[in-house]
Amino acid sequence: MRAFLGVLACSLTVLSVHGLYSASDDVVELNPSNFNREVLQSDSLWLIEFYAPWCGHCKNLAPEWKKAATALKGIVKVGAVDADQHNSLGGQYGVRGFPTIKIFGANKNKPEDYQGGRSSQAIVDAALNALRSLVKDRLGGKTGGSDHGRQSGGGGGAGNKKDVVELTDDNFDRTVLDSDDVWLVEFFAPWCGHCKNLEPEWTAAATEIKDQTKGKVKLGAVDATVHQGLASRYGIRGFPTIKIFRKGEEPEDYQGGRTRSDIVARAMDLYSDNIPPPELQEILNEDVLKKTCEDYQLCIISVLPHILDTGASGRNSYLEVMRTMAEKYKKKMWGSVICTS
């Protein structure tokens, strides 16, 4: 009996170590046998966690990773690699710590490093931002070749250098501080290796952010070795340093990741803080539906009872609920239309 209990205890210990994910989860378990087929030959966007079963941070991440996988089911693929067991896969992608999360987008050979938060919400938001970028690249005829996955590890993609505004001691106040727009400003030194790695990511992000925010969020750069007055004013002691400027507020330090997708995600958060919720449009014809929804990744269509069934007060109650939800979730940047029977 004692021997049986000993075997049982041993078995339970093994299960607790190797049981972060199972076939019942929406997380796809990946290994050297299926990785090429499932990921590299796939057209889907993948978020993949490289983990070790004994890693405490990995155990803490597991429930959030599962939630994110369930939320993204059918939209973005979410996988996991036991890099302790399959260390060849981890080594192939430069995994040196656990958990390491990588985004496999258009160029599967050069995935992006995920530098965001470890909550399911943060993971889902990053996935949707990456998906939006992938769709826009495809729409523009980019297939993820040499434009993506530069040595900075972020899959920066092409951008227009003119979209990064050159800021100086002379133009900073009138360009940034007097502006109604939100600014992300990088203070750099030309000799700084990290600054050189950031440059293609910053440029690609600037172009994408300009398009997505209609110019309401801008990216700039200050050569702090030349414009030392600005560097001194804002207490710059290391490179690169990124600060966020909003009119009438003290500048704040940017604390996010250094990939294009990280920078874009933070910029979109800043943009959505200052935009009104989507206006409720009634579907009167096909043109209204197209005009309201075609620019959004997701459009909410609400079907309301006829006003004769609810009365004016009932209709207004429905509309108030919808306006409240539109305000609450405006950061998602969804479209919203109503259909009345």
Sequence and secondary structure as in RCSB ss.txt:
>XXXX:A:sequence
MRAFLGVLACSLTVLSVHGLYSASDDVVELNPSNFNREVLQSDSLWLIEFYAPWCGHCKNLAPEWKKAATALKGI
VKVGAVDADQHNSLGGQYGVRGFPTIKIFGANKNKPEDYQGGRSSQAIVDAALNALRSLVKDRLGGKTGGSDHGR
QSGGGGGAGNKKDVVELTDDNFDRTVLDSDDVWLVEFFAPWCGHCKNLEPEWTAAATEIKDQTKGKVKLGAVDAT
VHQGLASRYGIRGFPTIKIFRKGEEPEDYQGGRTRSDIVARAMDLYSDNIPPPELQEILNEDVLKKTCEDYQLCI
ISVLPHILDTGASGRNSYLEVMRTMAEKYKKKMWGSVICTS
>XXXX:A:secstr
 HHHHHHHHHHHHHHHHH S  TTSSSEEE TTTHIIIIIT  S EEEEEE TT HHHHHHHHHHHHHHHHTTTT
SEEEEEETTT HHHHHHTT  SSSEEEEE S TTS EE  S SSHHHHHHHHHHHHHHHHHHHHTT  SSTTS  
TTTT      GGGEEEE TTTHIIIIIT SSEEEEEEE TT HHHHHHHHHHHHHHHHHHHHHTTSEEEEEEETT
T HHHHHHTT  SSSEEEEE TTS  EE  S SSHHHHHHHHHHHHHHTS     EE  SHHHHHHHHTTSS EE
EEEE  HHHHHHHHHHHHHHHHHHHHHHTGGG  EEEEEE 
